[in-house]
Amino acid sequence: MECELKGITMHYEMFGEGRPILMLHGWGVDHRHIASDMEPLFLHRTGWKRIYPDLPGHGKTPGKDWIQNQDRFLDVVLDFIDKVIPGQQFVLAGASYGTYLARGIVLRRSASIDGLLLNVPVIVQGAKRHVPPHLTLVADPQLASGLEPEVADYFQLAVVQDRKVADHIRDNFTSGTDTGDPVFQAKIREIPENYAYSFDVDALSKPCPAPSLIITGRQDSVVGYRDAWEILENYPRGTFAVLDRAGHLASVEQEHLFRALAGEWLDRVEEYDHEKS
């Protein structure tokens, strides 16, 4: 599907009917990255409209020269929300970089949000992150030796190096998966002042009351887990989970725990809707 916005056409996929939930994928991938984590949660759960946009310069959504920093990214996503679910209450889920955008939406539209999931969240940028050293807990040298080079590059960063993780990387992170415009992405990602907001995204005027869930990996050497604890007071209805045997691919490396926690969060969001009505 396509959504015509001012200055850009956003590609997105939408499944189901009911309560809107906006899913924001990570950097350098497309909507399928977060869909692979989230869609299994709805196999036996009805009443949810799942909305998966490709962010600018990712997937089938082009990058545009006027989108030069994260403030502009947030403007695009807010415009997308106003076009696709105008005036509606909605739920937010983000993975990795998508959590950074999600918190920008919380800052700007807190009253419209009925739930928030932050999976392996990006809290601070670059050298400011507190991250543990890389650690591999499950290894398969024979599998690793036979991987394509572009899969192997990501695979060596995994905490759990098994077939399921390798397949996930192949399906979501390699050049054959339409991950977008690398030149546009580099223009944002490799310049610190472009990749970060010009404001403190976690400086909420008041805490967000909606049921929330923050999932981190204990061995996540990309974004860590300690920094996410610092924003917990913004979410008084928040569960905070640090998963052992998990890194930045926690939703795959600890798939059963992720689905249990995310499913319980969806239960709380549905209950919250009834509390408000």
N, C-alpha and C positions, 0 to 999 in steps of 0.2 A: 504494500500500500504506500501511497505517497501523500504527504501533507505540504501544501504550498504555504510558505511563510514569506515574510518580507526579506528578500535577498537570498533565499535558500529553499530548496525542496528537500524535505526530510523523508527518508524511507523508514517505514516501520511495519511491524507485524502485530496483529491483534487477534487474540483467541478468547472465546467465551463471552458471556454476558453477565452483567451485574455490577458489583462494586469495582471501580477502576483501581488497578494497581500498576504503577509505572515502574518499569525495570530498566536500570541504567548500567550498561556494561563497562568493563575496564578499558584501559588505554591500549591501543594497538590491536584490538579485536573488533568483533561486531556483535550484534544483538544475540547471536547464537551462543555466545560464551555464557551469558547469564541465563538464557533460555534452557540450556542443558542442565543447569542447576535447579531452576525453579519449576519448570513444567511438570516434572514427576510429582510435585506436591499437589497438583490439581487433577491427577488421574481419577481420584475418587472424591473430589471436592468441587461442588458447583457454586454458582452465584458470584463468580469473579471474572472480570474483564481484564485480561492480561495484555499490557501494551509494551512492546519492545521496540524502541527507536534505535536506529543506527545514528550515533552522534556525528557531528560534522567531521569530515575527513576520515570516517570509518565506515566499513561495509559499503553500502550503496548510496550513502549520503556524501555528497562532495564536500571538500574543504573550500572555503571562500577566503579571498585575501582580506576582507574586512573583519574576519574572525581572527583576531591577533592575540587573544589572551583568554584566561579563564572567565573573566567578567563577561566577555562576549558569548562564551559557551553557555553560561548560565542564562543570559538573555534569550538565546535561541531556545533553550529547553523550556523556559517559562512561556515563551510565545507558543511553543508546541503544545504545552498543557492547555493554554487558553483556547487553542484551535480545536484540539481533539476532545477535551473534556471540560468545556467552558463552564465555569461557575460551580463545578461539582467538588464534593469531598473526594479525596483519593488517598491511596496508600502508596508508599515509596519503598523500593528495594534497590540497593546498589551493591556492586562488587568492585573491590579495589578502587580504582580511580572514580568509578561511578558513585562511590560513597561520598566523595568530595563534592561532586555536583549535587547529590541528594541533600547534603547539609546546607548547601547554598539555597536550595528550594525551601528547606525548613526555615532558614533565616528570613526569607522573603514571604513565605506563604504558610506559616505555622498553623494558622487557624483552619486551613483547608485540609490538613493532614491527619488521617485517622490511624496511621501506623507507619513504622520505619524499621527497615532491616538494613544493617550495615555489615557486610561480609568482607573480612580481611581489609578493614578500612585504611585508606590513606588519610592520615591525620596531619602530619607536617611533611615538609618537602626536604629532599636531599639529605645533606649532612646533619640536619637537625633531628633526624629520626633516631630513636633508640632501638637498635635491632640486635638480636643474638647472632653469633657466628653461624655460618651454614653448617648443617648437620644432616647427614643421610642416615636414616634409621632402618630402612628396608632397601636392599640393593639386589639387583639382578645383573651381574656383569655380562652374562651371555646375551640378554635382551639388549642392554645398552650398546654392546659392540655392533649390533646389527641395525641400529636406527639410522634413518636418514640424517644428514648433518644438521638441518634446521630443527628437527625434532630433538636431536641429541643436545643441542645448545641449551634448550629449555629443560630437558630431562635431568641434566646434571645439577640443576638448582632445586629439584624436588626433594622433599624429605622422604617420601615413599616412592621408590623407583620401581614400579611394577607395570604390568601390561595395561591396566585400566588408566593409569596416569599417562602413559605414553600415547594411548589412543585419544585421550582428552586433549593433550597437547597438539597432536596431529590434526584433530578436528577444529581446533580453535585458534592456534597461534601461528600456523605456517602460512607461507605465501599463497598456497593453493586454496585458502579459505576466504578470500576476498576481504582481507583485514583493512583495506582502505588505502589512503594516500600517504605513503611514508614521508614524502617531502613536506606535506602540510603538517603531519604529526610532529616531525622533527622541529619545525619552526616554533611550535608551542613547547614541546617536551624538553628540548635541550637548552632553553633560555629560562632560567629560574623565575624572572619577573613575569614571564608569559604564562608559566605553568601554575603559578600561585595566584589566588585572588588578590586584589588590591586592598582587601578589608579582612578583618578577623571573622571567618565564617562561623566560628563557634561562640561568638559574643551575642547570644540570644538575649532579647529584652526580658524574657521570662522562659522558664523551662517548658519544653514541649510535652504536653500531657498524654500523648498517644502511646499505646503499647509499642515498645521498641525492643530490638534484639541486636546486640553487637557480638559478632563471632570473630575470634582471632585464632591464629595458629601459634602455639608455644615456640615452635622452631621457625617461625616466619622471618627469614633473613632479608626480606624485601621491605616490608613496612613494620615488622615487629608487632608487639602486643601491648607494651607498656604505655605508649602514647594514647591509645584508645581509652584507657582507664581515666585519663584526665578530662574527658568530655562527658563522663557518665552522669554527672549531676545535671546536665542539660536534659536528661531523660529519666524522670522519676519513676516511670513505668517501664524501665529498661532492664532486661536480662543481659548480663555480661558473661561471655563464655570464652575461656582460653583452652583450646583443645591440644592435648599432647598428641604426638605422632602426626603433626600437621604443620605445614608451612603456608605459603601463599596460595596453594591449591587445596586449602583445608576442606572445601566442599566436596572434593574428589577423594582426597587422602583419608578423610573421616566422613565418608558419604552418609553412613547410617546416623551418626550423631548430628550432622548438619540437617538431615531431613527431619529428625525427631525435634530438634530445636526450632527449626523454621515452621514445622507443622504446628507446634504448640503456640508459636507466635501468631500464626494465622488464626488459631482458635481464640486467642486473646483479643485480636482485632475484631473478630466477629462478635465477641461478647461486648466489647467496647461500643460497637455500633448499637447494640441493644440497650446498653446503659444510657446512651445519649438520647435515644428515642423515647 
